[in-house]
Amino acid sequence: MPVATHAYGPQRDQVGDLRLPDGGGPHPVVVLIHGGAWRANWERDLMDSIAVDLSARGYATWNLDYRRVASGGGWPTTCEDAAAGIEALAALDAPLDLDRVVLLGHSAGGHLAAWAAAQEGARVKPALVLSLAGVLDLVEGARRGVYERAIEGLMDGLPEDRDAAYAAASPAELLPIGTPQLLVHGLLDLADNVDMNRGYADRARAAGDEVEVVELPGADHFHVIEPGTDAWARIVELLGERLPVR
């Protein structure tokens, strides 16, 4: 399937890969935001297999990279890059239906997807945030030291030292984000991650957001982005229910 790489900024990591399905469009769009603990050793190729799978199912996919810790990123640059990459959809010369955009983020990418959806004034308004094993409460995650203290690295400190930064960076502190959210987690993921996902969902609902939580027995942290797994089959089923291809 042809891939077109477009820059949304001047830096090496400010790029995205656009894949279009067959047909004339306009096509619904799934923006893919990879994880990897916001660290430089993980890039957008982590999401290539699901980009190909989703495009074969009739979705345009926009697979983003962004500056990460140790590659020019960290708060707030990493988050700002994700938001800029999403906004770049509006400038692409492609048959895209920008009224039907899903932000799909995995792990750290789930954080970036929810954060971007919470920002006001964007031209591209997502219809859904689909968080796969997302890290949505940075304050609690930092306190628990998840992902080998990766949140502390992203934020350059702990919540007690950088409370204003955490308040601006954590989706849990920005509620309601005003976009429907589908939170998917494998029950073989780390117990802290599953527990924090549940806690975030409770807070989001209490704030007035529409939130659905789907927990997948037998799925770990990476099964949710692996075509051919039962977990991925369930995720594309859920996506089709929320954003069917016409």
RACOR-V985027 format. One line per field, one symbol per residue. psi: psi as a letter, one per 20 degrees, with the letter a starting at -180 (. if undefined). burial: 1 if it has 24 or more other ideal C-beta (glycine too) atoms within 12 Angstrom, else 0. A space follows every 10 residues. Layout:
BEGIN
psi->???
burial->???
END
This chain:
BEGIN
psi->pqpppqpjri qgjmrqpppq rqriaqqqpo pporbkkjqi ipaiihjghh ggghhhijpq qnoqrqprpj kjbrpjgggh ggghhghihi ipnqmpniim ppooqpdhhg ghghghhipq jqhooqhqpo ookqninhgh ghhikqllkh ghggilrrhi hlhhghhhhp hhijqqijpq poopppijrp hgggghgggg gghgghijqo pppppoqjpa hihikoqiqh ghghghgggh hhmqp.
burial->0000000110 0011111111 1000001111 1111111110 0111011111 1111101111 1111111110 0011111111 1111111110 0101011101 1111111111 1111111110 0101111111 1111111111 1101011001 1111110010 0100110011 1111101111 1111111010 0111011111 1011000010 1011110011 1111111010 1101110110 011010
END
